[in-house]
Amino acid sequence: MTGAPSSTSTSLTPQQIWTRTRGVLLVLIILVASGIAMAAVRSGDQHGRLDPRSADRYGSRAVAELLKSQGVTTRVVTTLDEAAAATGPDTTLLVVTPDLLTDHQQETLRTAVVPSGGRTVLLAPGMPSLDILAPGVRADSPVPVSTLDPQCFFAPAQRAGRAEIGGERYVIDQLPDAEACYLDGGLPTLLRIKERSDGDVILLGSPDFLHNERLSKEGNASLALQLLGSKPHLVWYLPSLSDPSAVADGTNDRSDDSSREEDEGDEGSFADLIPSGWLWGTLQLAVAAVLAALWRARRLGPLVTERLPVAIRASESTEGRARLYRRTDARDRAASTLRSATRIRLAPLLGVAPKDAHSPDSLLPAVSAHLTDGERDLRTLLFGPAPADDAALIRLADQLDALEREVRTS
């Protein structure tokens, strides 16, 4: 048992390794393929969302083409500086996802559009942007997009008639002149706010009616053209994460100067890069691991001895057990097995009953009577303690083998 392990009949062949691992590999391949397919499908559906250059079903190229046919020029901008510079009395500024703008960007945009005298259309603004871009308005619980009637005197809504709108609903706190349209549950999903500079701000609870796939339904096209085509120029603002203004004044939201200096002086740690939901995700993985361990270790009753489906040669079984004993340093168990097997084989040779084979008082006198050398320590040999090392275990095996041969030949 002290020699180096060699390739034996119990070693796994490449075919056996493939047979055991192919199931796991197949599951991994299926998971990877499913993830790639889902990513491809989702990326295809969301590509160019609300982009006037996109012909996908969630794009808005159809609106841009209709506006172009009416003489309205559409310009796409992705930075705050471009959007603010393009405002004017003959321009409609359409802001996609205004909630993504930082407080600094919202304040800069508000400062630019209020005195411009033009129209500003905000798509689905919520609480993150209403306080700055539409003071005096707050958002209520959103509703699903559905077909609604105008229910107001705002001319573009009246001419468009029924349209597919919904999403965010708005509550007016301090704007008595605001025009509320397309009410759902008593709250408007389209709100027009007049500015002091003869301009106006229009809040749309949902941008879905601007999608290519919805534009031909109900009065969606008419509503889109009247809201976005009232001025000769349309600036379509798609906020971008690469916009320098998004981080140009990232410290202006700090509570005081001391905290600002502390934040500017410290370098970000590794923990700052970890998503906020990592703790919950780790807990879920831990629970899943515990459940998997319980599933794999479950016992539905006592172990049942079953016949092996194939015949295994004794040498293979012995070799496999010996390798297990050696791997776990189980010399005590190995020595006990060798001694027990020797006693069982000696008992019938000496005329000892099988039930007394493991009794020193019955077996030792019978062995001594068949041996010519009476000085041997038979008790230690047959019933002694476990060997101290592998060399002692090998000597024990040799001595037991010699004792059995001697008894057989006596």
PLY file of the C-alpha trace (Angstrom):
ply
format ascii 1.0
element vertex 410
property float x
property float y
property float z
element edge 409
property int vertex1
property int vertex2
end_header
0.00 0.00 0.00
3.05 2.30 0.14
3.87 2.05 -3.54
2.81 4.63 -6.14
-0.66 4.03 -7.51
-0.72 2.57 -10.99
-3.35 2.26 -13.68
-5.65 -0.58 -12.76
-8.92 -2.04 -13.85
-10.71 0.40 -11.53
-9.32 3.47 -13.31
-11.86 5.42 -15.39
-11.45 5.16 -19.12
-12.04 8.16 -21.41
-15.30 6.54 -22.52
-16.48 6.25 -18.91
-15.51 9.85 -18.18
-17.45 11.04 -21.22
-20.47 8.94 -20.22
-20.51 10.46 -16.73
-19.95 14.08 -17.76
-21.95 14.36 -20.95
-25.17 15.06 -19.06
-23.63 18.01 -17.23
-22.06 19.31 -20.44
-25.39 19.02 -22.24
-27.14 21.04 -19.53
-24.44 23.73 -19.66
-24.68 23.93 -23.44
-28.46 24.27 -23.25
-28.18 27.05 -20.62
-25.59 28.95 -22.66
-27.58 28.56 -25.86
-30.78 29.66 -24.13
-29.07 32.73 -22.69
-27.66 33.70 -26.08
-31.03 33.17 -27.76
-32.90 35.22 -25.14
-30.32 38.01 -25.36
-30.57 38.02 -29.15
-34.36 38.09 -29.08
-34.54 40.82 -26.47
-31.85 42.90 -28.11
-33.69 42.62 -31.40
-36.97 43.75 -29.83
-35.47 46.69 -27.97
-33.01 47.87 -30.61
-33.64 51.51 -31.46
-36.44 51.94 -28.96
-38.18 55.31 -29.62
-35.44 56.17 -32.09
-36.76 58.08 -35.15
-34.12 56.30 -37.26
-35.26 52.79 -36.27
-37.74 50.77 -38.34
-38.12 48.11 -35.62
-41.52 47.67 -34.04
-40.44 49.68 -30.99
-38.76 52.34 -33.10
-40.33 55.63 -34.22
-39.21 55.99 -37.82
-42.82 56.03 -39.03
-43.54 59.18 -37.01
-40.43 60.87 -38.36
-41.40 60.04 -41.95
-44.92 61.41 -41.50
-43.53 64.60 -39.98
-41.07 64.91 -42.84
-43.91 64.68 -45.35
-45.52 67.65 -43.59
-42.36 69.73 -43.78
-41.16 69.18 -40.19
-37.43 68.57 -39.85
-36.35 66.01 -37.26
-32.94 66.21 -35.65
-31.63 63.57 -33.24
-29.37 64.73 -30.40
-27.80 62.69 -27.61
-26.20 65.33 -25.39
-27.67 67.96 -23.11
-25.66 70.76 -24.69
-27.11 69.98 -28.13
-30.65 69.77 -26.77
-30.38 73.05 -24.84
-28.81 74.89 -27.77
-31.55 73.74 -30.16
-34.47 75.13 -28.15
-36.39 78.06 -29.58
-39.86 79.40 -30.36
-40.03 77.42 -33.62
-38.80 74.15 -32.11
-40.41 71.20 -30.36
-38.05 69.40 -27.98
-38.97 65.75 -27.38
-37.20 64.26 -24.32
-37.13 60.45 -24.22
-36.91 58.92 -20.70
-36.38 62.19 -18.78
-36.10 60.20 -15.54
-32.61 59.09 -16.66
-31.32 62.65 -16.49
-29.43 63.73 -13.40
-30.64 66.62 -11.27
-27.98 68.84 -12.79
-29.07 67.91 -16.32
-32.73 68.49 -15.49
-32.02 71.93 -14.05
-29.94 72.89 -17.07
-32.64 71.68 -19.43
-35.37 73.51 -17.52
-33.35 76.73 -17.60
-33.03 76.41 -21.39
-36.63 75.53 -22.31
-38.61 77.89 -20.06
-37.62 81.17 -21.82
-37.41 79.60 -25.28
-41.10 79.91 -26.11
-41.12 76.51 -27.78
-42.81 73.22 -26.93
-41.27 70.55 -24.71
-42.68 67.01 -24.76
-41.64 64.71 -21.91
-42.19 60.98 -22.42
-43.35 59.14 -19.28
-41.75 61.45 -16.71
-42.03 60.20 -13.13
-41.16 61.47 -9.69
-37.38 61.57 -10.41
-37.90 64.35 -12.96
-41.26 66.04 -12.28
-40.08 68.21 -9.39
-37.61 70.00 -11.67
-39.01 69.71 -15.19
-42.69 70.16 -14.24
-43.03 71.93 -10.87
-46.46 71.64 -9.34
-47.12 68.17 -10.79
-46.62 64.82 -9.13
-47.03 61.27 -10.38
-49.63 58.81 -9.16
-49.66 55.03 -9.58
-49.24 54.04 -13.27
-51.89 52.14 -15.24
-51.66 49.80 -18.26
-51.79 51.29 -21.72
-55.34 51.21 -23.10
-57.60 53.03 -25.55
-58.93 56.22 -23.93
-61.08 59.15 -24.99
-59.65 62.70 -24.76
-62.19 64.03 -22.22
-60.71 67.55 -22.52
-60.76 70.73 -24.65
-57.13 70.55 -25.78
-57.47 70.91 -29.59
-54.86 68.30 -30.67
-56.41 65.69 -28.36
-59.93 66.49 -29.53
-58.94 66.16 -33.20
-57.06 62.91 -32.58
-59.91 61.33 -30.63
-59.42 57.94 -29.06
-55.77 56.95 -28.65
-53.71 54.25 -26.99
-52.24 55.90 -23.94
-51.88 55.27 -20.23
-48.80 54.62 -18.11
-48.00 57.40 -15.66
-50.90 59.42 -14.24
-50.46 62.95 -12.96
-51.86 64.96 -10.08
-51.97 68.76 -10.48
-51.15 70.67 -7.30
-50.64 74.34 -8.26
-51.40 74.68 -11.99
-55.00 75.83 -12.49
-54.48 76.49 -16.24
-53.16 73.00 -17.03
-55.15 70.96 -19.56
-55.71 67.35 -18.49
-56.62 64.75 -21.13
-57.10 61.00 -21.48
-58.20 60.41 -17.91
-57.89 56.99 -16.33
-59.39 56.64 -12.88
-59.98 60.39 -12.79
-56.31 61.26 -13.38
-54.83 62.46 -16.70
-52.24 60.55 -18.69
-51.65 63.56 -20.96
-51.08 66.95 -19.35
-50.35 70.29 -21.03
-48.76 73.02 -18.94
-48.53 76.57 -20.28
-45.31 78.49 -19.72
-45.05 82.26 -19.16
-43.01 82.64 -22.37
-45.88 81.44 -24.59
-44.33 77.98 -24.69
-45.77 74.84 -23.18
-44.72 71.52 -21.64
-46.62 68.33 -22.46
-46.39 65.30 -20.21
-47.22 61.95 -21.79
-47.81 59.06 -19.41
-46.75 56.50 -22.01
-44.78 56.75 -25.28
-46.25 53.54 -26.74
-48.41 55.31 -29.33
-45.18 56.58 -30.96
-43.98 53.04 -31.70
-44.04 51.92 -35.32
-46.30 48.96 -34.52
-48.96 51.14 -32.83
-48.94 54.25 -34.96
-51.68 53.06 -37.34
-54.13 52.19 -34.54
-56.94 54.45 -33.29
-55.94 58.12 -33.33
-52.29 57.49 -32.44
-50.84 58.95 -35.65
-52.99 62.06 -35.46
-52.08 62.68 -31.83
-48.37 62.18 -32.54
-48.36 64.53 -35.54
-50.22 67.30 -33.73
-48.10 67.12 -30.60
-44.75 66.90 -32.40
-45.55 68.75 -35.63
-46.88 72.06 -34.31
-43.46 73.67 -34.90
-41.33 73.52 -38.06
-38.42 71.88 -36.24
-38.38 68.82 -33.98
-35.38 68.00 -31.78
-35.48 64.37 -30.67
-33.38 64.11 -27.50
-32.17 60.57 -26.68
-30.21 60.85 -23.39
-26.91 59.01 -23.51
-24.73 57.64 -20.73
-21.69 58.98 -22.59
-22.95 62.55 -22.26
-20.25 64.53 -20.38
-22.94 66.56 -18.64
-24.07 63.44 -16.78
-20.91 63.57 -14.66
-19.90 67.19 -15.13
-21.36 68.23 -11.79
-21.78 64.92 -9.99
-21.11 66.49 -6.60
-23.90 69.07 -6.64
-26.29 66.61 -5.03
-24.21 66.37 -1.86
-25.70 67.65 1.34
-22.82 70.01 2.27
-19.31 71.11 1.31
-17.56 68.86 3.80
-19.17 65.71 2.43
-18.36 66.92 -1.10
-14.64 67.25 -0.28
-14.65 63.84 1.40
-16.26 62.19 -1.63
-13.84 63.90 -4.04
-10.83 62.87 -2.02
-11.67 59.20 -1.65
-11.07 56.71 -4.42
-13.83 54.25 -5.12
-13.43 50.89 -3.42
-14.13 47.47 -4.87
-17.39 47.31 -2.90
-18.65 50.37 -4.81
-18.50 48.35 -8.02
-20.75 45.58 -6.70
-24.43 45.94 -7.68
-26.81 46.88 -4.89
-28.67 43.56 -5.04
-25.62 41.35 -4.50
-26.56 40.45 -0.92
-30.03 39.24 -1.91
-28.58 37.32 -4.85
-25.95 35.68 -2.63
-28.64 34.67 -0.14
-30.68 33.07 -2.91
-27.65 31.14 -4.13
-26.92 29.96 -0.58
-30.50 28.73 -0.11
-30.34 26.96 -3.48
-27.04 25.31 -2.51
-28.49 24.08 0.81
-31.57 22.69 -0.92
-29.39 20.96 -3.52
-27.25 19.44 -0.76
-30.33 18.18 1.09
-31.70 16.74 -2.16
-28.47 14.90 -2.91
-28.06 13.65 0.66
-31.65 12.64 1.30
-32.44 9.18 2.69
-35.93 7.82 2.29
-35.32 4.75 4.46
-32.68 2.21 5.47
-30.08 1.13 2.95
-31.12 -1.88 0.88
-28.59 -4.48 -0.17
-28.93 -5.31 -3.84
-27.22 -7.83 -6.02
-24.73 -6.36 -8.41
-25.98 -6.35 -12.00
-22.66 -7.78 -13.22
-20.08 -10.19 -11.83
-16.94 -8.52 -10.50
-13.70 -10.41 -10.14
-12.48 -10.79 -6.59
-9.13 -9.24 -7.49
-10.83 -6.09 -8.71
-12.98 -5.80 -5.59
-9.98 -6.38 -3.33
-7.86 -3.89 -5.22
-10.58 -1.26 -5.17
-11.15 -1.66 -1.44
-7.43 -1.54 -0.78
-7.12 1.72 -2.70
-9.97 3.22 -0.65
-8.30 2.13 2.60
-4.99 3.60 1.46
-6.58 6.90 0.41
-8.12 7.37 3.88
-5.20 5.89 5.88
-7.60 3.30 7.29
-4.90 0.88 8.47
-6.99 -0.15 11.46
-9.90 -1.18 9.24
-7.59 -2.96 6.79
-5.82 -4.88 9.58
-9.15 -5.84 11.15
-10.38 -7.16 7.81
-7.20 -9.21 7.24
-7.30 -10.72 10.73
-11.03 -11.50 10.57
-10.66 -13.23 7.20
-7.70 -15.25 8.48
-9.61 -16.37 11.61
-12.61 -17.41 9.52
-10.41 -19.56 7.25
-8.44 -21.08 10.15
-11.47 -22.09 12.22
-12.66 -25.03 10.03
-9.05 -26.19 9.57
-8.61 -26.40 13.34
-12.01 -27.91 14.13
-13.29 -24.75 15.78
-16.95 -23.85 15.36
-17.57 -20.83 13.09
-19.26 -18.97 15.94
-16.05 -19.30 18.00
-13.72 -18.17 15.24
-13.40 -14.70 16.74
-13.04 -15.85 20.35
-9.41 -15.82 21.53
-10.13 -18.44 24.23
-11.37 -20.91 21.62
-9.17 -20.18 18.61
-5.72 -19.53 20.12
-5.31 -22.92 21.90
-6.33 -24.74 18.71
-3.78 -22.79 16.63
-0.99 -23.40 19.15
-1.66 -27.14 19.09
-0.97 -27.26 15.30
2.23 -25.23 15.36
5.71 -26.47 16.09
6.92 -23.02 17.15
5.13 -22.23 20.39
7.08 -19.04 21.07
5.06 -17.00 18.55
2.77 -14.25 19.90
-0.46 -15.50 18.31
-2.72 -13.20 20.33
-1.00 -10.09 18.97
-0.96 -11.54 15.48
-4.65 -12.53 15.34
-6.23 -10.09 17.82
-3.64 -7.33 18.26
-3.85 -3.54 17.79
-3.79 -1.72 14.48
-0.40 -1.29 12.74
1.36 2.03 13.21
2.27 2.53 9.54
1.93 0.97 6.10
5.11 -1.07 6.52
3.74 -2.69 9.69
0.48 -3.44 7.86
2.38 -5.21 5.08
4.35 -7.27 7.66
1.07 -8.21 9.34
-0.37 -9.42 6.04
2.75 -11.50 5.34
2.69 -13.03 8.85
-1.01 -13.92 8.59
-0.43 -15.52 5.19
2.51 -17.52 6.57
0.47 -18.64 9.59
-2.36 -19.89 7.40
0.03 -21.83 5.12
1.68 -23.41 8.12
-1.64 -24.52 9.62
-2.71 -26.00 6.28
0.49 -28.02 5.92
0.68 -29.24 9.50
0 1
1 2
2 3
3 4
4 5
5 6
6 7
7 8
8 9
9 10
10 11
11 12
12 13
13 14
14 15
15 16
16 17
17 18
18 19
19 20
20 21
21 22
22 23
23 24
24 25
25 26
26 27
27 28
28 29
29 30
30 31
31 32
32 33
33 34
34 35
35 36
36 37
37 38
38 39
39 40
40 41
41 42
42 43
43 44
44 45
45 46
46 47
47 48
48 49
49 50
50 51
51 52
52 53
53 54
54 55
55 56
56 57
57 58
58 59
59 60
60 61
61 62
62 63
63 64
64 65
65 66
66 67
67 68
68 69
69 70
70 71
71 72
72 73
73 74
74 75
75 76
76 77
77 78
78 79
79 80
80 81
81 82
82 83
83 84
84 85
85 86
86 87
87 88
88 89
89 90
90 91
91 92
92 93
93 94
94 95
95 96
96 97
97 98
98 99
99 100
100 101
101 102
102 103
103 104
104 105
105 106
106 107
107 108
108 109
109 110
110 111
111 112
112 113
113 114
114 115
115 116
116 117
117 118
118 119
119 120
120 121
121 122
122 123
123 124
124 125
125 126
126 127
127 128
128 129
129 130
130 131
131 132
132 133
133 134
134 135
135 136
136 137
137 138
138 139
139 140
140 141
141 142
142 143
143 144
144 145
145 146
146 147
147 148
148 149
149 150
150 151
151 152
152 153
153 154
154 155
155 156
156 157
157 158
158 159
159 160
160 161
161 162
162 163
163 164
164 165
165 166
166 167
167 168
168 169
169 170
170 171
171 172
172 173
173 174
174 175
175 176
176 177
177 178
178 179
179 180
180 181
181 182
182 183
183 184
184 185
185 186
186 187
187 188
188 189
189 190
190 191
191 192
192 193
193 194
194 195
195 196
196 197
197 198
198 199
199 200
200 201
201 202
202 203
203 204
204 205
205 206
206 207
207 208
208 209
209 210
210 211
211 212
212 213
213 214
214 215
215 216
216 217
217 218
218 219
219 220
220 221
221 222
222 223
223 224
224 225
225 226
226 227
227 228
228 229
229 230
230 231
231 232
232 233
233 234
234 235
235 236
236 237
237 238
238 239
239 240
240 241
241 242
242 243
243 244
244 245
245 246
246 247
247 248
248 249
249 250
250 251
251 252
252 253
253 254
254 255
255 256
256 257
257 258
258 259
259 260
260 261
261 262
262 263
263 264
264 265
265 266
266 267
267 268
268 269
269 270
270 271
271 272
272 273
273 274
274 275
275 276
276 277
277 278
278 279
279 280
280 281
281 282
282 283
283 284
284 285
285 286
286 287
287 288
288 289
289 290
290 291
291 292
292 293
293 294
294 295
295 296
296 297
297 298
298 299
299 300
300 301
301 302
302 303
303 304
304 305
305 306
306 307
307 308
308 309
309 310
310 311
311 312
312 313
313 314
314 315
315 316
316 317
317 318
318 319
319 320
320 321
321 322
322 323
323 324
324 325
325 326
326 327
327 328
328 329
329 330
330 331
331 332
332 333
333 334
334 335
335 336
336 337
337 338
338 339
339 340
340 341
341 342
342 343
343 344
344 345
345 346
346 347
347 348
348 349
349 350
350 351
351 352
352 353
353 354
354 355
355 356
356 357
357 358
358 359
359 360
360 361
361 362
362 363
363 364
364 365
365 366
366 367
367 368
368 369
369 370
370 371
371 372
372 373
373 374
374 375
375 376
376 377
377 378
378 379
379 380
380 381
381 382
382 383
383 384
384 385
385 386
386 387
387 388
388 389
389 390
390 391
391 392
392 393
393 394
394 395
395 396
396 397
397 398
398 399
399 400
400 401
401 402
402 403
403 404
404 405
405 406
406 407
407 408
408 409
